[in-house]
Amino acid sequence: QLEKEGYQAMLLALGLPVSRGLNLPGVEGDGVLYALPFLNQVKREGFKFAGKPKVVVIGGGNVAMDVARSALRVGAEKVELTCLECDEEMPAFEWEIEEAREEGVIFNTSWGPSAVIRENGKITGLEVVECTCVFDDQGRFNPTLNEEHKNVISGDLIIFAIGQGSDPEPLKSVVDLDERGRMIFDDRKMTTSRSGVFSCGEMVTGPGSAVQAMANGRLGAAAIANF
C-alpha cells in the first residue's frame, strides 16, 4: 500500500515480539504465563494478581529480572527465579540482579526446568534438574544436566522469560524468508529482498540491548539516505 502511495523507501523494525517457552511435561493449561504478555499487562492494564500467588520465573536475563520484580510489585507472595547459568554466568546486567535480590527475588541458579508439576490440573511447582555446565568446550550453548539430582520449586504460577523470537507471519507476503522463517537480509546495505524495503533492529541482529537496537536503527536511516 505504501508503494502504491509513492513511497520509495520503507524500514521494517518489528523487533522480537514472541516470547519463547519450553515444551515441558505439564506446561499446557492454566497458570503458565510468558514474559512479554505479562509485562504488557503490568504496564498497560494496571494488572494485579488475584490473591497472593507464589511465582516461579524461568530465565536469567534482563527480561527475567523485569518479570520477577514486576511480579512482586503486582502482589506475588513470593517470587523464585531459576536459570541454567550459575551466578557468574547469568546474562542479566549485574545491577539488575542486585536490585532483584534487594526487592526479595529468590535465586535458584544452575537448575534447568524439566516438568511443570500439577495436582488436579492446578500448578503446585516446577521440577528442576541440576545443570553442571551450560556451554561446551567450543563455548556453544549445550547444557549438561545431572538427572540424578532433581528438586521441586513450589509455586502457583510459572512465567517463562527465556528469550524472544520474531513473528514471520506478517512478512511472508512482503519479503523473502529462508527455510527457518528468517528474513533474507544484507547487513552491509540494510536491505531485504524487495527493492526499497530495509530492515533493522533485533529482527535481523538477534537479541541485544535497547541501545544496540537504537544504534542499528541509525544505520537503517543512513542506508535509506544513501539509497
Helices and strands as residue ranges (DSSP letters): E 10-12, E 18-19, E 32-34, H 35-44, E 54-58, H 62-73, E 78-83, H 94-103, E 106-109, E 111-119, E 122-135, E 141-154, E 157-160, E 164-165, G 169-171, E 197-199, H 202-205, H 210-226
